[in-house]
C-alpha cells in the first residue's frame, strides 16, 4: 500500500496514460455498451445485480440500473433506496482544449445530482475514472447545500480539507471508496454533535452534515484527493482523519495534510503550505 502515495519513493504500479477529458453522460452507440460496474465497496449494504445476474435469476432485464438518466435509476423491483442527503457532482478543467486558462470558478461545471443508491450508480457508470482524465482536471462531489464548491461558500468557509497525495495510476479505487463512504454515511460520527459539541441545525431544523464534499485533482505527476469538512475544530478534524484511514484502509506510513479554507483564501492555493499531520496510528 505504501506505493500508492506520491510522498513515497517507489511504486508497485505503472503510470496510467491519460485519456479523454470529459466525463461520459451518455452511452456510446458505435460500440457495445459495457456492463455496469457492480457495487464493489463494503460501504453499502444494498447490492444491485448486474444484467447478467438478473437473467440468470429469471428477472426482467429492463430493471437494470444502467440507465442514462441519472435521476431516474431504479432497482429491478422498482424500489428506490434513498440516501440521507442529496449530492451534486461537478467537473472542472483548468484549460479546455483550444482555450486559455480560466479561473477556478469559471471552470466548474455541474454534471448531475443524485439522492438515491440507484441514481448514484446510474450516474457513476457513465463517468470516466480519474485515470482516464488529462491534467489539469478536477472531479468534485459536494452536498446539495453547498451552492458552489469553492472556499467562500457559506458551508465551506469555516472549515478546511484533509489532503492525500497519490502516485499516478492508483487513484481510481481510492476515489470510489471515498465517495461511497461519504454518501453511505460512514462519516456520521464525525459531526460536531458526536464529538462533544452542540449539534448545528439549518433554518429548517435539519442537521448539516460535517462533510461538505470531496475532490480529486488530476495533475501531471500526481493525483490529489481532498475531503472537505464544515468546522475547523481539532476534535472533529482528528475524528475525520481517523475515519479516512479506516474506510480507505490506509497504511500507517501514509502522510496526510490539512489546510483550512481561510488559509487557502489567504494564499490563493488549496494544497500549498498545508500542515502535515504526524500523529502516529
C-alpha positions in Angstrom: 0.0 0.0 0.0 2.9 2.4 0.6 3.4 2.5 -3.2 0.1 4.2 -3.6 1.2 7.6 -2.3 3.3 10.2 -4.0 5.2 11.1 -0.9 6.8 7.6 -1.0 9.8 7.0 -3.3 8.7 3.8 -5.0 5.5 2.4 -6.5 4.3 -1.0 -7.5 2.1 0.5 -10.2 2.9 1.8 -13.6 1.7 5.3 -14.6 -1.6 5.2 -16.4 -1.9 7.0 -19.8 -4.3 10.0 -19.8 -7.3 9.7 -22.0 -10.5 11.7 -22.6 -11.1 14.8 -20.6 -14.9 15.0 -20.4 -17.0 12.6 -18.3 -19.4 10.5 -20.3 -23.0 11.2 -19.6 -24.4 9.1 -22.5 -23.7 5.6 -23.7 -21.7 5.2 -26.9 -23.7 3.9 -29.8 -20.8 2.7 -32.0 -19.6 0.0 -29.7 -21.5 -2.5 -27.4 -22.1 -0.9 -24.0 -20.1 -2.4 -21.2 -21.9 -4.0 -18.3 -22.4 -1.6 -15.4 -20.0 -1.9 -12.5 -21.4 -3.8 -9.6 -21.4 -2.3 -6.2 -18.0 -3.3 -5.1 -17.5 -1.5 -1.8 -18.2 -2.6 1.7 -19.7 0.8 2.4 -23.2 -0.1 1.0 -25.4 -2.8 2.4 -27.6 -2.6 -0.7 -26.3 -4.8 -3.5 -27.6 -4.2 -7.0 -27.5 -7.1 -9.5 -25.9 -6.8 -12.9 -28.0 -7.6 -16.1 -26.2 -11.0 -16.4 -27.2 -11.9 -12.8 -30.7 -10.7 -13.4 -31.0 -13.0 -16.4 -29.6 -16.0 -14.5 -32.2 -15.3 -11.8 -35.1 -15.1 -14.3 -35.6 -11.4 -13.7 -36.6 -8.9 -16.3 -33.5 -7.2 -17.7 -35.5 -4.0 -18.1 -34.9 -3.5 -14.4 -31.1 -2.9 -15.0 -29.8 0.2 -13.1 -27.7 1.2 -16.2 -30.0 4.0 -17.1 -28.7 7.0 -19.0 -31.0 9.2 -16.9 -29.1 9.6 -13.6 -32.2 10.9 -11.8 -34.5 8.1 -12.8 -32.4 5.0 -11.9 -34.4 2.3 -10.1 -33.7 -1.1 -8.7 -35.2 -4.2 -10.6 -38.2 -4.3 -8.2 -39.0 -0.6 -8.7 -38.0 0.3 -5.2 -35.7 3.3 -4.6 -33.2 3.3 -1.8 -32.8 6.9 -0.7 -29.6 8.4 0.6 -29.7 10.6 3.7 -28.5 13.6 1.7 -28.6 14.9 -1.9 -25.2 15.2 -3.5 -24.0 17.1 -6.6 -21.3 16.0 -9.0 -19.1 18.7 -10.6 -16.4 18.7 -13.2 -13.6 21.3 -13.7 -11.0 21.7 -16.4 -8.4 24.4 -15.9 -7.7 24.6 -19.6 -10.3 23.4 -22.0 -9.0 22.2 -25.4 -8.1 25.2 -27.6 -9.0 27.7 -24.8 -6.9 29.8 -22.5 -6.6 29.1 -18.8 -9.8 30.0 -16.9 -10.1 31.0 -13.3 -11.2 28.3 -10.8 -14.9 29.2 -10.5 -15.4 29.8 -14.2 -14.1 26.3 -15.0 -16.5 24.5 -12.7 -19.5 22.7 -14.4 -22.3 20.9 -12.8 -22.8 17.4 -14.1 -25.7 16.0 -12.1 -27.3 15.5 -8.7 -28.5 12.3 -7.0 -30.3 11.3 -3.8 -30.6 7.5 -4.0 -28.4 4.5 -4.4 -29.9 3.8 -7.9 -29.5 7.3 -9.2 -25.9 7.4 -8.0 -24.9 4.2 -9.9 -26.8 5.4 -13.0 -24.5 8.4 -13.0 -21.4 6.6 -11.8 -21.4 4.0 -14.6 -21.2 6.8 -17.2 -18.4 8.9 -15.6 -14.8 8.4 -16.7 -12.4 7.2 -14.0 -9.7 9.6 -12.8 -7.0 7.6 -14.6 -8.8 8.4 -17.9 -8.5 12.2 -17.4 -5.8 14.5 -18.6 -4.1 17.1 -16.3 -5.3 19.6 -15.2 -8.8 18.2 -14.4 -10.9 18.0 -11.2 -13.9 16.0 -10.1 -15.9 17.4 -7.2 -18.7 15.9 -5.2 -20.5 18.2 -2.7 -23.6 18.3 -0.6 -26.5 20.0 -2.2 -26.4 22.7 0.5 -23.1 23.9 -1.0 -24.1 26.4 -3.7 -20.7 26.3 -5.4 -17.7 24.1 -4.5 -15.4 26.9 -3.5 -13.7 28.1 -0.3 -16.0 31.1 0.1 -19.3 29.1 0.1 -21.1 29.6 3.4 -20.9 25.9 4.3 -17.2 25.6 3.4 -15.8 28.9 4.6 -15.5 27.9 8.3 -13.8 24.5 7.6 -11.0 23.0 5.7 -9.8 19.9 4.0 -7.7 16.7 4.5 -5.3 16.1 1.6 -3.8 12.9 0.4 -1.3 12.8 -2.5 -1.3 9.7 -4.7 1.1 8.3 -7.3 -0.3 8.2 -10.8 -2.4 5.2 -11.7 -3.8 4.2 -8.3 -6.5 6.8 -7.6 -9.5 5.1 -9.2 -10.4 2.7 -6.4 -9.4 5.1 -3.6 -11.6 7.8 -5.1 -14.6 5.5 -5.5 -14.2 4.1 -2.0 -14.1 7.7 -0.6 -17.2 8.7 -2.4 -19.1 5.6 -1.3 -18.0 6.2 2.3 -19.3 9.8 2.1 -22.7 9.2 0.6 -23.0 6.0 2.6 -22.8 8.0 5.9 -19.5 6.5 7.1 -18.5 9.9 8.5 -21.7 10.5 10.5 -19.9 10.1 13.9 -17.5 13.0 12.9 -20.3 15.6 13.2 -19.7 18.2 15.8 -22.6 16.8 18.0 -20.8 13.5 18.1 -17.5 14.7 19.5 -18.6 16.8 22.5 -20.1 20.0 20.9 -23.6 21.2 20.2 -25.3 20.0 17.1 -25.8 22.7 14.5 -29.0 22.9 12.5 -30.1 24.7 9.4 -33.1 27.1 9.2 -35.4 24.1 8.8 -34.1 22.2 11.8 -32.1 19.7 9.8 -28.6 18.9 11.0 -25.9 19.9 8.5 -23.5 17.0 7.7 -20.0 17.6 8.8 -18.6 16.5 5.4 -19.2 19.2 2.7 -17.7 17.1 -0.1 -14.6 15.8 -1.7 -12.4 16.4 -4.7 -9.8 14.7 -6.9 -7.3 16.8 -8.7 -5.6 15.1 -11.6 -2.2 16.6 -12.1 0.8 15.8 -14.2 2.9 14.0 -11.7 0.3 13.0 -9.0 -3.4 12.8 -8.2 -4.6 14.7 -5.1 -7.6 13.7 -3.1 -9.1 16.1 -0.6 -12.0 15.7 1.8 -13.7 19.0 2.8 -15.3 19.4 6.2 -17.5 22.2 7.6 -16.0 23.1 11.0 -12.3 23.8 11.7 -12.4 22.1 15.1 -9.4 20.0 16.3 -11.6 17.1 17.7 -13.7 17.0 14.5 -10.6 17.1 12.4 -8.9 14.2 14.2 -12.1 12.1 14.0 -12.3 12.7 10.3 -8.7 11.8 9.8 -9.1 8.5 11.7 -12.2 7.7 9.7 -10.4 8.3 6.4 -7.7 5.9 7.4 -10.2 3.3 8.3 -12.6 3.5 5.3 -9.7 3.7 2.8 -7.6 1.1 4.6 -4.5 3.4 4.6 -1.2 2.1 5.8 0.4 3.6 8.9 3.1 5.3 6.8 0.5 7.4 4.9 1.3 11.2 5.1 -1.9 13.3 5.4 -2.1 17.1 5.3 -4.7 19.5 6.5 -5.4 23.1 5.4 -8.2 25.4 6.5 -10.2 27.2 3.8 -9.3 30.5 5.5 -5.6 29.8 4.8 -6.4 28.8 1.3 -8.1 32.1 0.7 -5.1 33.9 2.2 -2.5 32.3 -0.1 -4.9 31.5 -3.0 -4.0 27.8 -3.0 -5.7 24.6 -2.0 -2.6 22.5 -1.5 0.5 24.7 -0.9 1.6 25.4 2.7 -0.6 22.7 4.2 0.1 21.3 7.6 1.5 17.8 7.6 -0.2 15.5 10.2 2.4 13.4 12.0 0.1 11.7 14.5 1.1 8.0 14.9 -1.6 5.4 14.2 
